[in-house]
Amino acid sequence: MAKTKNTPKANEEKLETESEEMEQEVIDEELINESKSDTSESMKNELSAERDKYLRLAAEYDNFRKRSAKEREMIYTDARTDAISKLLPVYDNLERALKMECTDDAFYKGVDMIMTQLKDALGSMGVKEIPAVGEPFDPNLHNAVMKIENPEFGENIVAEEYQKGFILGDRVIRFSTVVVAN
């Protein structure tokens, strides 16, 4: 071990060196703290941005899910409406057959039973007949083909129905073809 002299000048130099080292440590510590606060602030900003991205993605997914469900429901309703529309000429023909005079009671009863069964099937699918005769004319439900003068009916009241109209929920499958009075 080498002996160092404890001279005042050596002590002074030693103190200066230690003081410089302490200043440098304080500066380094301040830089570290600044760096930590900058890092902390940037981390907070980055976390906030990622949170916003997540919330937007979750909202987009929720909207997509709702839109897909709505589209599926519309496709299902369109398919039901199309199928029911294809059955309506059968309904019309059975209705005409029931209006005709028939001497064979068994035949007439068979056609009547088929018509009842078709009405029940349509009813179970949610299809309803649009009320027409005696009702006020509604262009959203009725298709007027003629206007007549008839004192028995009021203004814009349906007097006759040529063809039944049908509705499924709030969707018109077929408009009623009607004659409007006065």
NORJO-V486181 format. One record per helix or strand of 2 or more residues. SS is the DSSP state (helix for helix, strand for strand). FROM is the first residue (numbers start at 0). TO is the last residue. If there is no record, write none. Layout:
ss: (SS SS)
from: (FROM FROM)
to: (TO TO)
This chain:
ss: (helix helix strand strand strand strand strand strand)
from: (7 104 126 141 156 165 170 175)
to: (98 123 128 147 162 167 173 180)
